[in-house]
Amino acid sequence: TLFASDHGQPKQTSENQFELHLIDVNDCSPHFVNSSNFTFDLNENNQDNFLLQTIQVDDPDEHDQITLQLQFDPLHDYKHLFKLNERNQLIVLQNLDYEKQSVYQFAIQAEDKVGHQTSVPVIIHIHDVNDNPVKFPTNSTRFQIEENQASHTFIGQIQAEDEDKNDQIVYSIHPDDLPSIKHLIQLKTTGFLFTKRSFDRETLTQLHFRIVANDSIHTDVLAVRIDILDQNDNKPQLQTQSPYCYIYNLTNSNQTIEIQLEGYDSDEGRNGEIVFSLKNPSSSDIRILPNGLLILDGIFQEYRFDLDLTDQGQLKNFTTTYKDFLVFIVYEEAECRNYSLKSSVEIHPQTYIYLISIILISLASFLVIIFIICCCFYYRQRRERSKSLNNKPTTHLTPSFSSSLNDEAENDTLLLSSPSPQFTAMTTVSTSSTTTTTNDSTRLTTFTDRLSANKSASLSSSSSSTYVKMSRSFEDEIL
């Protein structure tokens, strides 16, 4: 509203209303609503033409038209993967694979009619999904380990492939093979193989089992073979027995005799190759080739020599010596049997010494055992006898008589003496017989004489004594 007034009296005024119309000038840039950047999380294997987000953009300028477009790095053109439709919707054209690419980055640009531009970055994170099977590169694998290695020796590592990078693969021995292999091989869940014991190639040459790889959804099976490599740990052995009897053919014009000696070594390869050699031959007409072919240039009845068998191990070798190997040259089979019988009876001097020593040691041990038993029995009997004597009562009965004979009467007197220093006597008087015979007097006289001889000894004894005088008959037992 516009007011106008003059300075006269009275003052005159007038007013008028005006409308001011501003003409818009496109001076503002478009901006994205409520976002300065776009970050999305998307699982792999999405559907084609997947709607990811509707983009909202604004421009304060009136009647302005805004155009959106995707901007890609020249090195990473994703036009075949992403687009914006006419509704400003961000569309994922194809399914995305985490194993190929896990992050996508580009920008969305908004531009108005006069060229004002605004851009925001777009980051799309692809999440891994366990959609790929675990798989071994091959159907089988092979390991090698030398024999005689200590337990818990590392053999090797099993590795399977899984395009799902975040998946954890767990390894285990196939359940059908576990009973036969669990005491021999240890398999960690990470795929590391170890031994559980020391192996002997002569008894176990190979191990066969299967390993299962599991990523919690998918599995795969690998056949495993472990070869036990040989070490030179066995001595060569002679298979040809001594004495060896050779029947000579008289029609043979050749005076040379060839005998093939056989040896055996359980090691393989060079470790099991045997070289034969002679020592101390009984004749200069005898020789042997390295392969064990014994050549006799002369015809004698008996040959005797020492035989060495040496293997050809590279790191170390073993030699076995056979003393006094005998070869008999005969013309009939019966002679061969006689020689065999004779040789079976013969004993090597050193063996004879060992045998005699064993017999003597056994005999001495037997005698020592018998002596110990006798001593134990003797001391046991002696201890029992001493024990029985200590438990027996020590009271002794000694007949001693004290009499007082006179012409008028006879008294029976019983004297009891104790071991105490004060001797106490007790006298018991009994009715005497009115009739006394000559035999009684004689017996009394005889007994009195015997009493006099033993009185001093009886009274000097420290033990208790009982004295009894009997007037009528001395035929009773002394108590």
C-alpha positions in Angstrom: 0.0 0.0 0.0 1.3 3.4 -1.0 0.3 6.6 0.9 0.6 10.2 -0.5 -0.1 13.5 1.4 0.4 17.2 0.9 1.4 20.0 3.3 -1.7 22.2 2.9 -4.4 22.9 5.3 -6.3 20.8 5.6 -3.9 18.1 4.7 -4.9 15.9 1.9 -3.9 12.3 1.6 -4.5 9.5 -0.7 -3.5 5.8 -0.9 -3.2 3.2 -3.5 -2.4 -0.4 -3.4 0.2 -2.0 -5.6 1.2 -5.7 -6.2 4.8 -6.6 -6.7 5.3 -9.7 -8.7 8.8 -11.3 -8.4 10.0 -13.2 -11.3 11.7 -16.5 -10.3 15.3 -16.9 -11.4 16.7 -20.4 -11.3 19.5 -19.7 -8.9 19.2 -22.7 -6.6 20.7 -26.2 -6.9 18.6 -29.3 -6.3 19.2 -31.3 -3.1 18.4 -34.8 -2.1 15.8 -35.2 0.6 17.0 -36.3 4.0 20.2 -37.8 2.8 23.7 -36.7 2.1 24.6 -40.2 0.9 23.0 -43.6 0.2 24.3 -46.8 1.8 22.6 -50.1 1.2 23.0 -53.7 2.4 22.0 -56.4 0.0 22.2 -60.2 0.1 23.7 -61.8 -2.9 21.6 -63.8 -5.4 18.9 -61.1 -5.4 16.2 -61.1 -8.0 16.6 -59.4 -11.4 15.2 -55.8 -11.6 15.2 -55.6 -7.8 13.9 -52.2 -6.5 16.6 -50.9 -4.1 15.4 -47.4 -3.3 13.2 -44.5 -4.6 15.3 -41.3 -4.8 13.7 -38.1 -3.6 15.1 -34.8 -4.7 14.0 -31.2 -4.4 14.7 -27.7 -5.9 13.5 -24.4 -4.4 13.3 -22.8 -7.8 9.8 -22.7 -9.2 8.8 -24.9 -12.0 12.3 -26.3 -12.2 12.8 -29.7 -13.8 15.4 -32.0 -12.2 17.1 -34.8 -14.0 18.7 -37.7 -12.2 21.5 -39.9 -13.6 24.0 -42.4 -12.4 27.7 -41.6 -12.5 30.2 -44.5 -12.6 33.9 -44.6 -12.4 35.5 -45.1 -15.8 37.2 -48.1 -14.4 34.0 -49.6 -13.0 31.1 -49.2 -15.3 28.0 -50.7 -13.7 25.5 -49.6 -16.3 24.5 -53.3 -16.9 23.9 -53.7 -13.1 22.1 -50.5 -12.0 19.7 -48.0 -13.4 17.3 -45.2 -12.5 13.8 -45.4 -14.0 11.4 -42.6 -14.8 10.1 -42.7 -11.3 13.6 -42.1 -9.9 13.8 -45.6 -8.5 17.2 -47.2 -8.2 16.9 -50.7 -9.8 19.4 -53.6 -9.6 19.2 -55.2 -13.0 20.9 -58.6 -12.2 21.5 -60.8 -9.3 24.8 -59.9 -7.6 27.3 -62.5 -6.5 29.4 -61.8 -3.3 32.1 -64.1 -4.5 32.7 -61.9 -7.5 32.4 -58.5 -5.9 31.3 -57.6 -2.4 31.1 -53.7 -2.6 29.8 -51.4 -5.3 30.3 -47.6 -5.3 29.0 -45.0 -7.7 27.1 -41.6 -7.5 23.7 -40.2 -8.3 23.7 -36.7 -9.8 20.7 -34.3 -9.8 20.7 -31.4 -12.4 18.1 -28.7 -13.0 17.4 -26.9 -16.3 20.1 -24.3 -16.0 22.8 -26.8 -15.0 22.9 -26.6 -11.3 24.1 -30.0 -10.1 24.2 -32.0 -6.9 25.8 -35.4 -6.4 25.6 -38.0 -3.6 27.6 -41.2 -3.3 26.0 -44.6 -3.3 27.6 -47.6 -1.5 26.1 -51.1 -1.9 27.4 -53.8 0.4 26.7 -57.4 -0.8 26.3 -59.9 2.0 27.6 -63.4 1.5 25.1 -66.3 1.5 26.2 -69.9 1.7 25.2 -70.7 -1.8 28.4 -72.5 -3.1 29.3 -76.1 -2.3 32.6 -76.9 -0.6 34.7 -78.9 -3.0 38.2 -80.5 -3.1 40.4 -79.6 -6.1 40.9 -83.3 -6.8 39.1 -86.6 -5.9 42.2 -88.0 -4.2 45.5 -87.0 -2.7 48.7 -88.7 -1.6 51.2 -88.2 1.2 54.5 -89.9 2.1 56.1 -90.4 5.5 59.2 -92.4 6.4 58.9 -95.4 8.8 60.1 -95.2 12.4 59.1 -91.6 12.8 57.9 -90.5 16.2 54.2 -90.2 17.0 52.6 -86.8 16.4 54.7 -86.3 13.3 53.2 -83.8 10.8 52.1 -85.5 7.6 50.4 -82.7 5.6 47.4 -80.5 5.3 44.1 -81.0 3.6 42.5 -78.0 1.9 39.1 -77.8 0.2 37.7 -74.8 -1.8 34.6 -72.8 -1.0 33.7 -69.7 -3.0 31.7 -68.5 0.0 34.6 -66.7 1.6 33.1 -66.4 5.1 32.3 -70.0 5.4 34.3 -72.1 7.9 35.2 -75.6 6.6 35.5 -78.4 9.1 37.4 -81.6 8.2 36.8 -85.1 9.6 37.6 -88.7 8.8 34.8 -90.5 7.1 32.7 -92.4 9.7 33.1 -95.7 7.8 36.9 -95.4 7.9 37.2 -94.0 11.5 37.4 -97.4 13.4 40.3 -98.7 11.4 42.3 -95.4 11.2 41.6 -93.6 14.5 44.5 -95.3 16.3 46.9 -94.5 13.4 46.1 -91.0 12.2 45.0 -87.8 13.8 43.1 -85.2 11.8 42.6 -81.7 13.1 39.3 -79.9 12.2 41.6 -77.4 10.3 42.8 -80.1 8.0 46.2 -80.9 9.5 47.2 -84.5 9.5 49.5 -86.1 12.2 50.6 -89.6 13.1 49.5 -91.2 16.3 52.3 -93.8 16.4 55.5 -94.9 14.7 55.0 -97.0 11.6 57.0 -100.0 10.4 56.9 -100.4 6.6 57.6 -104.1 6.8 54.2 -104.6 8.5 52.3 -101.6 7.1 53.1 -100.2 3.7 50.1 -97.9 3.0 47.1 -96.2 4.6 43.8 -95.6 2.8 40.9 -93.5 4.2 38.5 -90.7 3.3 38.2 -87.2 4.6 35.0 -85.2 4.6 34.9 -81.4 4.3 31.8 -79.7 5.6 30.7 -76.0 5.5 27.6 -76.6 7.6 25.4 -77.1 4.5 27.5 -78.8 1.8 30.0 -81.6 2.0 32.6 -83.2 -0.2 34.8 -86.3 0.2 38.5 -86.8 -0.6 40.3 -90.1 -0.8 43.6 -90.1 1.0 46.6 -92.4 0.5 49.6 -92.4 2.8 52.7 -94.3 1.7 55.1 -95.5 4.3 58.6 -95.0 3.0 61.3 -97.5 3.7 64.3 -97.0 5.9 67.3 -99.4 6.1 66.4 -100.9 9.5 66.6 -104.7 8.8 69.6 -107.0 8.5 69.9 -109.3 5.5 69.2 -113.0 6.2 70.5 -116.1 4.6 67.7 -118.5 3.4 70.0 -121.3 2.3 70.5 -123.6 5.3 73.9 -124.8 6.5 75.1 -127.5 6.0 74.3 -127.5 2.3 74.5 -130.8 0.6 75.3 -130.9 -3.1 74.9 -134.2 -5.1 77.5 -134.2 -7.7 76.6 -135.7 -11.1 79.5 -138.0 -12.3 78.4 -137.5 -15.9 79.1 -133.8 -15.7 82.4 -133.3 -17.4 82.7 -129.8 -16.0 84.7 -129.8 -12.8 83.2 -126.5 -11.6 80.3 -126.6 -9.2 77.9 -123.7 -9.0 75.6 -123.3 -6.1 73.1 -120.3 -5.8 72.8 -119.1 -2.2 69.6 -117.3 -1.4 69.3 -114.3 0.9 66.5 -112.0 2.0 66.2 -108.5 3.3 62.7 -107.1 4.1 63.7 -103.6 3.2 62.9 -102.4 -0.3 65.0 -100.9 -3.1 68.7 -100.4 -2.5 68.1 -101.1 1.2 67.1 -104.6 0.3 69.8 -105.5 -2.2 72.3 -108.0 -0.8 76.0 -108.5 -1.6 77.6 -111.8 -0.7 81.3 -112.2 0.3 83.5 -115.0 1.7 85.9 -115.0 4.7 88.2 -117.7 6.0 87.5 -120.3 3.2 88.8 -123.8 3.9 90.1 -124.0 0.3 91.4 -121.6 -2.3 89.1 -123.3 -4.8 86.0 -121.7 -3.5 84.8 -118.2 -4.4 81.5 -116.4 -4.5 80.0 -113.7 -6.7 78.2 -110.6 -5.2 74.9 -112.1 -6.2 75.4 -115.2 -4.1 76.6 -117.6 -6.7 79.0 -120.0 -5.0 81.6 -121.4 -7.4 83.7 -124.5 -6.4 86.6 -125.1 -8.7 87.7 -128.3 -7.0 85.9 -131.5 -6.0 86.4 -132.0 -2.2 84.1 -133.7 0.1 83.6 -130.7 2.5 84.0 -127.0 2.2 83.8 -124.6 5.2 83.8 -120.8 5.2 82.4 -117.7 6.8 79.7 -115.9 4.8 78.9 -112.1 4.9 75.7 -110.7 3.7 75.7 -106.9 3.3 72.8 -104.7 2.1 73.3 -101.6 0.0 71.6 -98.9 2.1 72.8 -95.4 1.2 72.7 -93.7 4.6 73.8 -96.8 6.5 74.1 -100.5 5.8 73.9 -103.8 7.7 76.1 -106.8 7.5 75.2 -110.3 8.8 77.9 -112.9 9.3 77.4 -116.6 9.2 80.2 -118.6 10.8 81.4 -122.0 9.6 79.0 -122.4 6.7 79.3 -126.0 5.4 79.0 -127.3 1.9 79.1 -131.1 1.4 79.8 -132.6 -2.0 78.4 -136.1 -2.2 77.5 -138.6 -5.0 74.4 -140.2 -3.5 71.4 -138.8 -1.7 71.9 -141.3 1.2 75.3 -139.7 1.9 73.6 -136.4 2.1 71.2 -137.7 4.7 74.1 -139.1 6.7 75.9 -135.7 6.6 72.7 -133.9 7.7 72.3 -136.3 10.7 76.0 -135.9 11.6 75.8 -132.1 11.4 72.6 -132.0 13.5 74.4 -133.9 16.3 77.5 -131.7 16.3 77.6 -128.7 18.5 79.7 -125.7 17.9 82.4 -125.3 20.6 81.2 -121.9 21.6 77.6 -123.2 21.8 78.8 -126.1 23.9 80.5 -123.7 26.4 77.2 -121.7 26.6 75.2 -124.8 27.2 77.6 -126.1 30.0 77.5 -122.6 31.6 73.8 -122.6 31.7 73.7 -126.1 33.2 76.2 -125.2 35.9 74.4 -121.9 36.8 71.1 -123.8 37.0 72.6 -126.5 39.2 74.2 -123.9 41.5 71.0 -122.0 41.8 69.1 -125.2 42.7 71.6 -126.0 45.4 71.4 -122.6 46.9 67.6 -122.8 47.0 67.8 -126.2 48.7 70.3 -124.9 51.3 68.1 -121.9 52.1 65.1 -124.1 52.5 67.0 -126.4 54.9 68.2 -123.5 57.0 64.7 -122.1 57.3 63.3 -125.4 58.3 66.1 -125.9 60.9 65.7 -122.5 62.5 61.9 -123.0 62.6 62.2 -126.3 64.4 64.7 -124.8 66.8 62.4 -121.8 67.6 59.4 -124.1 68.2 61.4 -126.4 70.6 62.7 -123.4 72.6 59.1 -122.0 72.8 57.8 -125.3 74.1 60.5 -125.6 76.8 59.8 -122.1 78.0 56.1 -122.8 78.4 56.7 -126.1 80.6 56.2 -125.9 84.5 59.5 -126.0 86.5 58.2 -127.9 89.6 60.4 -131.0 90.4 59.5 -133.8 92.7 62.4 -135.3 94.7 61.8 -138.2 97.1 63.4 -137.5 100.4 62.6 -139.1 103.7 63.1 -138.0 107.2 62.4 -140.6 109.8 62.5 -140.8 113.5 62.6 -144.5 114.4 62.3 -145.8 117.9 61.4 -149.1 119.4 57.9 -148.0 120.7 56.2 -146.4 117.6 56.6 -145.5 114.0 55.2 -142.3 112.6 54.5 -141.4 109.0 56.1 -138.1 108.4 55.5 -135.7 105.4 57.9 -132.9 105.0 57.2 -130.0 102.5 60.1 -127.7 101.7 59.6 -124.4 99.8 62.2 -122.5 97.7 62.2 -119.7 100.3 65.2 -119.3 102.6 63.1 -120.3 105.7 62.5 -123.9 105.5 59.0 -124.9 106.9 58.1 -128.5 107.8 54.7 -130.0 108.2 54.3 -133.4 110.0 51.4 -135.6 109.5 50.9 -138.5 112.0 48.8 -141.4 111.0 47.9 -144.6 112.8 50.6 -147.1 112.5 50.2 -150.7 112.0 50.4 -153.0 115.1 52.0 -155.7 113.1 55.5 -155.1 111.7 57.1 -157.7 109.5 60.7 -158.4 108.7 60.2 -157.4 105.1 59.0 -154.0 106.1 62.0 -153.4 108.3 64.2 -154.5 105.6 62.7 -152.2 103.1 62.9 -149.4 105.5 66.5 -150.0 106.2 67.3 -150.2 102.5 65.4 -147.0 101.8 67.1 -145.3 104.7 70.4 -146.1 103.3 69.4 -144.7 99.9 68.0 -141.6 101.7 71.3 -140.9 103.4 73.1 -140.9 100.0 70.7 -138.4 98.4 69.7 -136.2 101.4 72.3 -133.6 100.9 71.6 -133.1 97.2 67.8 -133.0 97.8 68.0 -130.4 100.6 70.4 -128.2 98.6 67.9 -127.9 95.7 66.2 -124.5 95.4 63.0 -126.0 94.1 60.1 -127.3 96.2 60.6 -130.9 97.5 58.2 -133.3 99.1 59.4 -135.9 101.6 57.3 -139.0 102.3 58.1 -141.9 104.6 55.9 -144.8 104.4 56.0 -147.5 107.1 53.8 -150.2 105.8 54.5 -150.6 102.1 57.2 -149.1 99.8 55.6 -150.5 96.7 53.4 -147.4 96.2 54.5 -144.7 93.8 56.5 -141.8 95.3 54.4 -138.6 94.9 
